[in-house]
Amino acid sequence: MKKSFRALFYTPYLMWLGLFVIAPVGLIIYYSFFNIAHQFTLDNYVTFFRSGTYLTMTANSVLYAFLITLFSLLISYPMALVISKLKHRDLWILLVILPTWINLLLKAYAFIGLLSHDGLVNRLFEFVGLPAQHMLFTDTSFILVAAYIQIPFMILPIYNSLTDISDSYIKASHDLGATNWQTLTKIIIPMSMPGIKSGVQIVFIPSLSLFMLSRLIGGNKIITLGTAVEEHFLTTMNWGMGSTIGVVLIISMVIVMLFTNTKSKRGRRQ
């Protein structure tokens, strides 16, 4: 009876996992071994690893994902630390989450309006006597907009790790003569490392395959593996090459998860 109940309990989860995780990944791997004429071949992988274009796209994807993750972390950690000390921190976390309820496309077009030549930012520059700047369709604008969108996803795991740190550790550190900086670097940051690693996973992995933001904010100047996948599936109809790039992205994501995976024992905040 208990075994049948357990099997019934896991059935929806296993069905969801099979239909929406295993089957799509299996199809991507399957199509990666076929060329545009639907013939079985390994040429897609040979082309990818021998082509300077694809290798450059891979390097660009990793670089952009690293910079987006870095800027997200540099902004998110102090914010999460401050929020964890506030009295009404649940309200502030809600305000952090609110932007994620807005459609990504709407946020992208909002930034186009802000950063365009006749946008609000350039009008403010002109108001204070500064010349208008070309901000849209640049690497900087792409990285900053992508980091802004990813910040809530970086803050949440870090915030959860910080709230899990018991106040007794902080008090003990001060009682032993540690400064605030020493307490931060020797106690708080190491004990919140699981949250940092989770945030890196959540931000870095999707940033590897960004394509909509690279089109709308970066223009045609930002070419990554995500835009290459879009191009092969929707324009050239070379599903085999697009699937090959998808397999490379999946392997990259698994490697990132392995490097950032951690098991820790944290003291709950009292």
HELIX and SHEET records of a PDB file:
HELIX    1   1 LYS A    2  LEU A   17  1                                  16    
HELIX    2   2 GLY A   18  ILE A   22  3                                   5    
HELIX    3   3 ALA A   23  TYR A   31  1                                   9    
HELIX    4   4 ASP A   43  ARG A   50  1                                   8    
HELIX    5   5 GLY A   52  LYS A   85  1                                  34    
HELIX    6   6 ARG A   89  ILE A   97  1                                   9    
HELIX    7   7 LEU A   98  TRP A  101  5                                   4    
HELIX    8   8 LEU A  104  LEU A  115  1                                  12    
HELIX    9   9 LEU A  120  PHE A  127  1                                   8    
HELIX   10  10 ASP A  139  THR A  163  1                                  25    
HELIX   11  11 ASP A  167  ASP A  175  1                                   9    
HELIX   12  12 ASN A  180  THR A  183  1                                   4    
HELIX   13  13 LEU A  184  ILE A  188  3                                   5    
HELIX   14  14 ILE A  189  MET A  191  1                                   3    
HELIX   15  15 MET A  193  SER A  207  1                                  15    
HELIX   16  16 MET A  212  LEU A  216  1                                   5    
HELIX   17  17 GLY A  219  LYS A  221  5                                   3    
HELIX   18  18 LEU A  225  LEU A  234  1                                  10    
HELIX   19  19 TRP A  239  THR A  260  1                                  22    
END                                                                             
